[in-house]
């Protein structure tokens, strides 16, 4: 008996001859398993019936077959034979008859053998997914789930994929394909997450099916929906059936425990446990492993994104792991002539000897071996040589009510050492980080990276010391090359562990020249400056530097050597320590500070030790006490008060500096109060180009074993609230004024002048005037002369003698004198004048003045540093004459004002000056070598409203004068003389006027002008003479200061007309203009 062929093949690349295929399928064998790539071997041979030579049959192009898609067709006859008389379709034959397809790609083609005139070829058929094992890659997938990653990878292959998935898979911060093939990478992820695959063959194609539940599997067609087990008896059975079946129950691990760590939730308990043991003994073994479900917000959204749900993800992963272990517990292995049994589909088993085995099963794996009917067996062939049909299928099945999961055959690869990468971030940034100090990098191997903030996930940076907001931390910057390692070798857990040098990231200091230098050096963001902490171990010249390029602020210790920038060591600068800056400096100690030059070699004794200092302070305090007692003994001071209080304060201060007794609990007793102590065995000096201010809330004590010398370039002013008392034990007290007056005044009480011996009043060139409102009494030896409004009366017990060359007595005549008021409580009007220059608004310090009141008072003096006169007091509102006096030694006035005294002595300051023209902001202006205060609306130093008296700028350098000859009263103008000389040289020797040059013979003009002057010529002349005029206007002379540029008048060169045509120039105060006649240029 013969039969038709069961096995056929289709493929666009299969060779044909005269429109007939020259290859006939002979045998197909192979295995398909859930979660694995299938592989079939197809044998084909050239038929005998075709009339072409054997050499042609063996000359098929094998390369043309490689990579092409091919489909094997297996004819399925169905079940049952026709039975007449049965109802409906119950008697139908060949139920479920169809054609089974197995499609794939040809991965290899070979010539197997020759059989007579035929050549047998062998083709290996694999799924298109097999292509994914042929590559190897290393790349990053960020913020993607396992499904997103699968779509991205499989999308590169353009083959059909069907997803039968029910789970929702979480997004992962990072998943790295670590030098793996695409298949190894995807299969590893699928095994981890419980996704498995098989292939659906239909319509001439094969589709990859991804699934994660048993419900994704469909039952076989009608012919194989139910398959019968029939033990072999030697009798022929006209039905495909299972003839060998082995049910295997295996002891499996029944529980999985896992642990993970999330540094964003460092105290969270991320342990998980899942148990589902089979009903066997010893099934509760525990499989403990490190989980992979913590996601520390390292994705693109960083800490601003939503945190994952590690508990839910842990439940899913442990469930998958338990199911993968459990599904191996009950399997059945069988053999049958079942040509239509397909992996990934279900069927019902019947007639198995074990009753509980008769159930629905999922085909986990199937191995098909089918031989076709040979040509010789077909009608007309030679039965002797004919090939008979044969089919055997070996399979593995599991109950369909048990979840299937692929076994974890692919472990996550482990890194084999650190890698290097480059720190990256957005364009135009130098640092890109988050609250955890994490960074992003571009791996050197990453072909797809964009060298920006999307090149990697956020990575932590290790540091040698890290605590809760303390430690040592240096943030890698964009462009730096860093070392990236991986926790536990997991490529999905990168961590930056260090930084390395390359050609663009050189060491802190130039090497090998500076190999003795070590330390830290930073670099200013978007700038060129730096900070550094440097240790210099140069032999014999060690030093430590803490430096900032901002204001070049440094602390230098040791053998101080300049180390600017990257170049390294330069010139030596000294030894010891230096704390310096080009900006402000502050040294602050809350409990006390000692600054001393007392030696403590090799740091002996404790830091605050200051025995010598305390000893000197004690001696000074004793000197204060001794001299105070002498002053009290001579009635110069009151006992228990005055300087005695100072001595007591010094004693308390010294006790606080010395501290208590040194004990175990108080080993360093100094400074029980926060004193600042300066100490030196040699000397202490203080100098400044500005002012020095010493302020004390209580006492100020100056104590010296030698002299106290005070030298002032201008004046010494002392104002005390209670009293001023001077005591000299020896050599007396002298007060001498080389010029001007010596004034002693008691505002309230009297003046008591006493001497044990002679008191002398002497004027060597002028009068002695004694003036008293009531009278004067002169008493000596009991005799008295009284001078008062009543007359002159003399009293004596002795003789009254007058010696004169002439003696006359005339009629009565008085000579009254108006005494200046000095007590504001006795005055009704009080005016405080401030002298200032018009135009500049500058006050005039050191300006001599004279104020005469209508009531006869005369107030003379020199303005203070604020330009203020003395406070002028009167008993009524009246006119005053205020004169600005020259500073050249004469009493000539340069400006005269006649203001009215209008401010009441009882009025407080209203911050509204009587004259406040051209008000300026509060502040000072540097003029020449001095500074002057602007006018403003603030009260005067006496707390009164200011009355401003103005003058034209009398301190212009050109108006500065000196007395040429005091006897003749002639004045010298040195600045004006220099101005005229410079102007003459400029206009005559440096300028050629048209065709005229007036300079010395042999010299040349630097400026050639047309004549008459054009507009540009006038500007050229102005530019030439401006420096000369400026020098004259702002000359810082000996007793004068110049006017600032901001107050210069407008200087115009113009042609004068009319009566002024012969004038050299004129100044207009109202418009503040200085006009120069061009005819005189």
Rosetta blueprint (number, residue, H / E / L):
1 X L
2 X L
3 X L
4 X L
5 X L
6 X L
7 X E
8 X E
9 X E
10 X E
11 X L
12 X L
13 X L
14 X L
15 X L
16 X E
17 X E
18 X L
19 X L
20 X E
21 X E
22 X L
23 X L
24 X E
25 X E
26 X E
27 X E
28 X E
29 X E
30 X E
31 X E
32 X E
33 X E
34 X L
35 X L
36 X L
37 X L
38 X L
39 X E
40 X E
41 X E
42 X E
43 X E
44 X E
45 X E
46 X L
47 X L
48 X L
49 X L
50 X L
51 X L
52 X L
53 X L
54 X H
55 X H
56 X H
57 X H
58 X L
59 X L
60 X L
61 X L
62 X L
63 X L
64 X L
65 X L
66 X L
67 X L
68 X L
69 X E
70 X E
71 X E
72 X E
73 X E
74 X E
75 X E
76 X E
77 X L
78 X L
79 X E
80 X L
81 X L
82 X L
83 X L
84 X L
85 X L
86 X L
87 X L
88 X L
89 X L
90 X L
91 X L
92 X L
93 X L
94 X L
95 X E
96 X L
97 X L
98 X E
99 X E
100 X E
101 X E
102 X E
103 X E
104 X E
105 X E
106 X E
107 X E
108 X E
109 X E
110 X E
111 X E
112 X E
113 X E
114 X E
115 X E
116 X L
117 X L
118 X E
119 X E
120 X E
121 X E
122 X E
123 X E
124 X E
125 X E
126 X E
127 X L
128 X H
129 X H
130 X H
131 X H
132 X H
133 X H
134 X L
135 X L
136 X L
137 X E
138 X E
139 X E
140 X E
141 X E
142 X E
143 X E
144 X E
145 X L
146 X H
147 X H
148 X H
149 X H
150 X H
151 X H
152 X H
153 X H
154 X H
155 X L
156 X L
157 X L
158 X L
159 X L
160 X L
161 X E
162 X E
163 X E
164 X E
165 X L
166 X L
167 X L
168 X L
169 X L
170 X L
171 X L
172 X E
173 X E
174 X E
175 X E
176 X E
177 X E
178 X E
179 X E
180 X E
181 X L
182 X H
183 X H
184 X H
185 X H
186 X H
187 X H
188 X H
189 X H
190 X H
191 X H
192 X H
193 X H
194 X L
195 X L
196 X E
197 X E
198 X E
199 X E
200 X E
201 X E
202 X E
203 X L
204 X L
205 X E
206 X E
207 X E
208 X E
209 X E
210 X E
211 X E
212 X L
213 X L
214 X H
215 X H
216 X H
217 X L
218 X L
219 X E
220 X L
221 X L
222 X L
223 X L
224 X L
225 X L
226 X E
227 X E
228 X E
229 X E
230 X L
231 X L
232 X L
233 X L
234 X L
235 X L
236 X L
237 X L
238 X L
239 X L
240 X L
241 X L
242 X E
243 X E
244 X E
245 X E
246 X E
247 X E
248 X E
249 X E
250 X L
251 X L
252 X L
253 X L
254 X L
255 X E
256 X E
257 X E
258 X E
259 X E
260 X L
261 X L
262 X L
263 X H
264 X H
265 X H
266 X L
267 X L
268 X L
269 X L
270 X L
271 X L
272 X E
273 X E
274 X E
275 X E
276 X L
277 X L
278 X L
279 X L
280 X L
281 X L
282 X L
283 X L
284 X L
285 X L
286 X E
287 X E
288 X E
289 X E
290 X E
291 X L
292 X L
293 X L
294 X L
295 X L
296 X L
297 X L
298 X L
299 X L
300 X L
301 X L
302 X H
303 X H
304 X H
305 X L
306 X L
307 X L
308 X L
309 X L
310 X H
311 X H
312 X H
313 X H
314 X H
315 X H
316 X H
317 X H
318 X H
319 X H
320 X H
321 X H
322 X H
323 X H
324 X H
325 X H
326 X H
327 X L
328 X L
329 X L
330 X E
331 X E
332 X E
333 X E
334 X E
335 X E
336 X E
337 X L
338 X L
339 X L
340 X L
341 X L
342 X L
343 X L
344 X L
345 X L
346 X E
347 X E
348 X E
349 X E
350 X E
351 X L
352 X L
353 X L
354 X L
355 X H
356 X H
357 X H
358 X L
359 X L
360 X E
361 X E
362 X E
363 X E
364 X E
365 X E
366 X E
367 X E
368 X E
369 X E
370 X E
371 X E
372 X L
373 X L
374 X L
375 X H
376 X H
377 X H
378 X L
379 X L
380 X L
381 X L
382 X L
383 X H
384 X H
385 X H
386 X L
387 X L
388 X L
389 X L
390 X E
391 X E
392 X E
393 X E
394 X E
395 X E
396 X E
397 X E
398 X E
399 X E
400 X L
401 X L
402 X L
403 X L
404 X L
405 X L
406 X L
407 X L
408 X L
409 X L
410 X L
411 X L
412 X L
413 X L
414 X E
415 X L
416 X L
417 X L
418 X L
419 X E
420 X E
421 X E
422 X E
423 X E
424 X E
425 X L
426 X L
427 X L
428 X L
429 X L
430 X L
431 X L
432 X L
433 X L
434 X L
435 X L
436 X L
437 X L
438 X L
439 X E
440 X E
441 X E
442 X E
443 X E
444 X L
445 X L
446 X L
447 X L
448 X L
449 X L
450 X L
451 X L
452 X L
453 X L
454 X L
455 X L
456 X L
457 X L
458 X L
459 X E
460 X E
461 X E
462 X L
463 X L
464 X L
465 X E
466 X E
467 X E
468 X L
469 X L
470 X E
471 X E
472 X E
473 X L
474 X L
475 X L
476 X L
477 X L
478 X L
479 X L
480 X L
481 X E
482 X E
483 X E
484 X E
485 X E
486 X E
487 X H
488 X H
489 X H
490 X E
491 X L
492 X L
493 X L
494 X E
495 X E
496 X E
497 X E
498 X E
499 X E
500 X E
501 X L
502 X E
503 X L
504 X L
505 X E
506 X L
507 X L
508 X L
509 X L
510 X L
511 X L
512 X L
513 X L
514 X L
515 X L
516 X L
517 X E
518 X E
519 X E
520 X E
521 X E
522 X L
523 X L
524 X L
525 X L
526 X L
527 X L
528 X L
529 X L
530 X L
531 X E
532 X E
533 X E
534 X E
535 X E
536 X E
537 X L
538 X L
539 X L
540 X L
541 X L
542 X L
543 X E
544 X E
545 X E
546 X E
547 X E
548 X E
549 X L
550 X H
551 X H
552 X H
553 X E
554 X E
555 X E
556 X E
557 X E
558 X E
559 X E
560 X E
561 X E
562 X E
563 X E
564 X E
565 X L
566 X L
567 X L
568 X E
569 X E
570 X E
571 X E
572 X E
573 X E
574 X E
575 X E
576 X E
577 X E
578 X E
579 X E
580 X E
581 X L
582 X L
583 X L
584 X L
585 X L
586 X L
587 X L
588 X L
589 X L
590 X L
591 X L
592 X L
593 X E
594 X E
595 X E
596 X E
597 X L
598 X L
599 X L
600 X L
601 X H
602 X H
603 X H
604 X L
605 X L
606 X L
607 X L
608 X L
609 X L
610 X L
611 X H
612 X H
613 X H
614 X H
615 X H
616 X H
617 X H
618 X H
619 X H
620 X H
621 X H
622 X H
623 X H
624 X H
625 X H
626 X H
627 X H
628 X H
629 X H
630 X H
631 X H
632 X H
633 X H
634 X L
635 X L
636 X L
637 X L
638 X L
639 X L
640 X L
641 X L
642 X L
643 X H
644 X H
645 X H
646 X H
647 X H
648 X H
649 X H
650 X H
651 X H
652 X H
653 X H
654 X H
655 X H
656 X H
657 X H
658 X H
659 X L
660 X L
661 X L
662 X L
663 X L
664 X L
665 X L
666 X L
667 X L
668 X L
669 X L
670 X L
671 X L
672 X L
673 X L
674 X L
675 X L
676 X E
677 X E
678 X E
679 X E
680 X L
681 X L
682 X L
683 X L
684 X L
685 X L
686 X L
687 X L
688 X L
689 X L
690 X L
691 X L
692 X L
693 X L
694 X L
695 X L
696 X L
697 X L
698 X L
699 X L
700 X L
701 X L
702 X L
703 X L
704 X L
705 X L
706 X L
707 X L
708 X L
709 X L
710 X L
711 X L
712 X L
713 X L
714 X L
715 X L
716 X L
717 X L
718 X L
719 X L
720 X L
721 X L
722 X L
723 X L
724 X L
725 X L
726 X L
727 X L
728 X L
729 X L
730 X L
731 X L
732 X L
733 X L
734 X L
735 X L
736 X L
737 X L
738 X L
739 X L
740 X L
741 X L
742 X L
743 X L
744 X L
745 X L
746 X L
747 X L
748 X L
749 X L
750 X L
751 X L
752 X L
753 X L
754 X L
755 X L
756 X L
757 X L
758 X L
759 X L
760 X L
761 X L
762 X L
763 X L
764 X L
765 X L
766 X L
767 X L
768 X L
769 X L
770 X L
771 X L
772 X L
773 X L
774 X L
775 X E
776 X E
777 X E
778 X E
779 X E
780 X E
781 X L
782 X L
783 X E
784 X E
785 X E
786 X E
787 X E
788 X E
789 X L
790 X L
791 X E
792 X E
793 X E
794 X E
795 X E
796 X L
797 X L
798 X L
799 X L
800 X L
801 X L
802 X L
803 X L
804 X L
805 X L
806 X L
807 X L
808 X L
809 X L
810 X L
811 X L
812 X L
813 X L
814 X L
815 X L
816 X L
817 X L
818 X L
819 X L
820 X L
821 X L
822 X L
823 X L
824 X H
825 X H
826 X H
827 X L
828 X L
829 X E
830 X E
831 X E
832 X E
833 X E
834 X E
835 X E
836 X E
837 X E
838 X L
839 X L
840 X L
841 X L
842 X E
843 X E
844 X L
845 X L
846 X L
847 X L
848 X E
849 X E
850 X E
851 X E
852 X E
853 X E
854 X L
855 X L
856 X L
857 X L
858 X E
859 X E
860 X E
861 X E
862 X E
863 X L
864 X L
865 X L
866 X L
867 X L
868 X E
869 X L
870 X L
871 X L
872 X E
873 X E
874 X E
875 X L
876 X L
877 X L
878 X L
879 X E
880 X E
881 X E
882 X E
883 X E
884 X E
885 X E
886 X L
887 X L
888 X L
889 X L
890 X L
891 X L
892 X L
893 X E
894 X E
895 X E
896 X E
897 X E
898 X L
899 X L
900 X E
901 X L
902 X L
903 X L
904 X E
905 X L
906 X L
907 X L
908 X L
909 X L
910 X L
911 X L
912 X L
913 X L
914 X L
915 X L
916 X L
917 X L
918 X L
919 X L
920 X L
921 X L
922 X L
923 X L
924 X E
925 X E
926 X E
927 X E
928 X L
929 X L
930 X E
931 X E
932 X E
933 X E
934 X E
935 X L
936 X L
937 X L
938 X L
939 X L
940 X L
941 X L
942 X L
943 X L
944 X L
945 X L
946 X E
947 X E
948 X E
949 X E
950 X E
951 X E
952 X L
953 X L
954 X L
955 X L
956 X L
957 X H
958 X H
959 X H
960 X L
961 X L
962 X E
963 X E
964 X E
965 X E
966 X L
967 X L
968 X L
969 X L
970 X E
971 X E
972 X E
973 X L
974 X H
975 X H
976 X H
977 X H
978 X H
979 X H
980 X H
981 X H
982 X H
983 X H
984 X H
985 X H
986 X H
987 X H
988 X H
989 X H
990 X L
991 X E
992 X E
993 X E
994 X L
995 X L
996 X E
997 X L
998 X L
999 X L
1000 X L
1001 X L
1002 X L
1003 X L
1004 X L
1005 X L
1006 X L
1007 X E
1008 X E
1009 X E
1010 X L
1011 X L
1012 X L
1013 X L
1014 X L
1015 X H
1016 X H
1017 X H
1018 X H
1019 X H
1020 X H
1021 X H
1022 X H
1023 X H
1024 X H
1025 X H
1026 X H
1027 X H
1028 X H
1029 X H
1030 X H
1031 X H
1032 X H
1033 X H
1034 X L
1035 X L
1036 X L
1037 X L
1038 X L
1039 X L
1040 X L
1041 X L
1042 X L
1043 X L
1044 X L
1045 X H
1046 X H
1047 X H
1048 X L
1049 X L
1050 X E
1051 X E
1052 X E
1053 X E
1054 X E
1055 X L
1056 X L
1057 X L
1058 X H
1059 X H
1060 X H
1061 X L
1062 X L
1063 X L
1064 X L
1065 X E
1066 X E
1067 X E
1068 X E
1069 X L
1070 X L
1071 X L
1072 X L
1073 X E
1074 X E
1075 X E
1076 X E
1077 X E
1078 X H
1079 X H
1080 X H
1081 X L
